[in-house]
């Protein structure tokens, strides 16, 4: 019985020591160096993609982007009616998308229309196309 307790105690101590310190006997220094260089080369792209995904990662903004992709352009009032949201709430999301370079606006008279800015949405275009395809399939059913 005493041996079992001692063995259990040793196992706990070994696990604690192991988790406190990484044992790097077999670390591949060349791999680590290469990976750091790889990340350094794509740093600007990862920041840009992360920004786009952060904006599109919000469900409401993704729905807005889908609607703008599908319809070409829309005004905040229409988006408000479709999404069952207040115009100020819709405008706040559109402002974030505009500031993030994902949508552009154009004013016609008193109305502002928003559309997708092609330059910065390459990363989410496959997602929007996929959603459109799913939508068309659901309509056919």
LOLUM-533567 format. One line per 4 residues: their letters; for each residue x, y, z of C-alpha. Coordinates in nm, 4 decimals. Layout:
<pts>
a) X,Y,Z ~ ...
</pts>
This chain:
<pts>
xxxx) 0.0000,0.0000,0.0000 ~ 0.2808,0.2364,0.0905 ~ 0.4599,0.1606,-0.2370 ~ 0.1492,0.2508,-0.4374
xxxx) 0.1162,0.5862,-0.2590 ~ 0.4834,0.6603,-0.3124 ~ 0.4527,0.5665,-0.6786 ~ 0.1491,0.7934,-0.7164
xxxx) 0.3325,1.0800,-0.5485 ~ 0.6313,1.0341,-0.7770 ~ 0.4028,1.0332,-1.0819 ~ 0.2424,1.3592,-0.9693
xxxx) 0.5817,1.5212,-0.9108 ~ 0.7126,1.4037,-1.2495 ~ 0.4021,1.5389,-1.4257 ~ 0.4386,1.8751,-1.2521
xxxx) 0.8053,1.9017,-1.3458 ~ 0.7334,1.7964,-1.7035 ~ 0.4604,2.0606,-1.7450 ~ 0.6773,2.3316,-1.5932
xxxx) 0.9614,2.2847,-1.8346 ~ 0.9755,2.1772,-2.1951 ~ 1.2375,1.9129,-2.2546 ~ 1.4105,2.0176,-2.5778
xxxx) 1.6573,1.7367,-2.6326 ~ 1.5310,1.6723,-2.9856 ~ 1.4548,2.0332,-3.0880 ~ 1.5191,2.0924,-3.4564
xxxx) 1.6984,2.4272,-3.4576 ~ 1.6841,2.4499,-3.8377 ~ 1.3082,2.3913,-3.8387 ~ 1.2542,2.6592,-3.5748
xxxx) 1.4689,2.9070,-3.7676 ~ 1.2923,2.8263,-4.0976 ~ 0.9461,2.8634,-3.9439 ~ 1.0378,3.2020,-3.7958
xxxx) 1.1633,3.3169,-4.1359 ~ 0.8465,3.1865,-4.3044 ~ 0.6254,3.3796,-4.0631 ~ 0.8356,3.6905,-4.1059
xxxx) 0.7877,3.6808,-4.4857 ~ 0.4084,3.6561,-4.4623 ~ 0.3569,3.8954,-4.1706 ~ 0.1788,4.1647,-4.3744
xxxx) -0.0508,3.9102,-4.5372 ~ -0.1428,3.7433,-4.2079 ~ -0.2282,4.0825,-4.0564 ~ -0.4452,4.1690,-4.3556
xxxx) -0.6224,3.8330,-4.3620 ~ -0.6734,3.8423,-3.9863 ~ -0.8342,4.1850,-4.0168 ~ -1.0731,4.0654,-4.2902
xxxx) -1.1637,3.7492,-4.1014 ~ -1.2156,3.9505,-3.7833 ~ -1.4645,4.1756,-3.9580 ~ -1.6396,3.8971,-4.1476
xxxx) -1.6323,3.6740,-3.8398 ~ -1.9240,3.8666,-3.6945 ~ -2.2478,3.6961,-3.8016 ~ -2.4324,4.0203,-3.8785
xxxx) -2.1468,4.1602,-4.0866 ~ -2.1111,3.8305,-4.2724 ~ -2.4817,3.8422,-4.3551 ~ -2.4413,4.2011,-4.4741
xxxx) -2.1477,4.1061,-4.6935 ~ -2.3489,3.8180,-4.8374 ~ -2.6420,4.0462,-4.9158 ~ -2.4145,4.3060,-5.0746
xxxx) -2.2454,4.0327,-5.2782 ~ -2.5786,3.8903,-5.3898 ~ -2.7560,4.2195,-5.4590 ~ -2.4628,4.4336,-5.5748
xxxx) -2.5465,4.7316,-5.3579 ~ -2.7897,4.8148,-5.0813 ~ -2.8812,5.1017,-4.8535 ~ -2.8823,5.0789,-4.4720
xxxx) -3.2635,5.1050,-4.4631 ~ -3.3055,4.7909,-4.6735 ~ -3.0459,4.6037,-4.4691 ~ -3.2268,4.7203,-4.1548
xxxx) -3.5576,4.5770,-4.2766 ~ -3.4021,4.2494,-4.3909 ~ -3.1958,4.1921,-4.0770 ~ -3.4635,4.3202,-3.8352
xxxx) -3.2205,4.5700,-3.6883 ~ -3.2312,4.9426,-3.6312 ~ -3.0769,5.1651,-3.8959 ~ -2.8163,5.2990,-3.6469
xxxx) -2.7089,4.9407,-3.5628 ~ -2.6790,4.8541,-3.9326 ~ -2.4878,5.1771,-3.9964 ~ -2.2433,5.0937,-3.7189
xxxx) -2.1651,4.7562,-3.8771 ~ -2.1329,4.9165,-4.2210 ~ -1.8931,5.1745,-4.0760 ~ -1.6711,4.8963,-3.9421
xxxx) -1.6771,4.7220,-4.2809 ~ -1.5993,5.0499,-4.4572 ~ -1.3170,5.1376,-4.2180 ~ -1.1798,4.7876,-4.2734
xxxx) -1.1770,4.8441,-4.6494 ~ -1.4359,4.5781,-4.7232 ~ -1.7197,4.7971,-4.8499 ~ -1.7474,5.1292,-5.0269
xxxx) -2.0305,5.3755,-5.0238 ~ -2.1793,5.6117,-5.2762 ~ -2.4362,5.8755,-5.2105 ~ -2.7243,5.9256,-5.4513
xxxx) -2.9387,6.2140,-5.3378 ~ -3.0131,6.1578,-4.9701 ~ -2.9487,5.7828,-4.9839 ~ -2.6157,5.6093,-4.9268
xxxx) -2.5610,5.2796,-5.1059 ~ -2.2991,5.0266,-4.9996 ~ -2.1257,4.7670,-5.2122 ~ -1.8401,4.5236,-5.1671
xxxx) -1.4911,4.6545,-5.2349 ~ -1.3314,4.3896,-5.4548 ~ -0.9717,4.4696,-5.3594 ~ -0.9830,4.3566,-4.9968
xxxx) -1.2391,4.0774,-5.0049 ~ -1.0516,3.8083,-5.1978 ~ -1.0206,3.5988,-4.8853 ~ -1.3958,3.5835,-4.8199
xxxx) -1.5191,3.5669,-5.1803 ~ -1.5151,3.1842,-5.1803 ~ -1.7284,3.1901,-4.8654 ~ -1.9772,3.4360,-5.0162
xxxx) -1.9940,3.2333,-5.3392 ~ -2.0529,2.9186,-5.1377 ~ -2.3350,3.0846,-4.9425 ~ -2.4920,3.1987,-5.2679
xxxx) -2.4717,2.8445,-5.4074 ~ -2.6316,2.7043,-5.0908 ~ -2.9058,2.9669,-5.1180 ~ -2.9802,2.8726,-5.4785
xxxx) -2.9938,2.5017,-5.3882 ~ -3.2375,2.5724,-5.1038 ~ -3.4642,2.7702,-5.3385 ~ -3.4780,2.4763,-5.5818
x) -3.5848,2.2293,-5.3075
</pts>
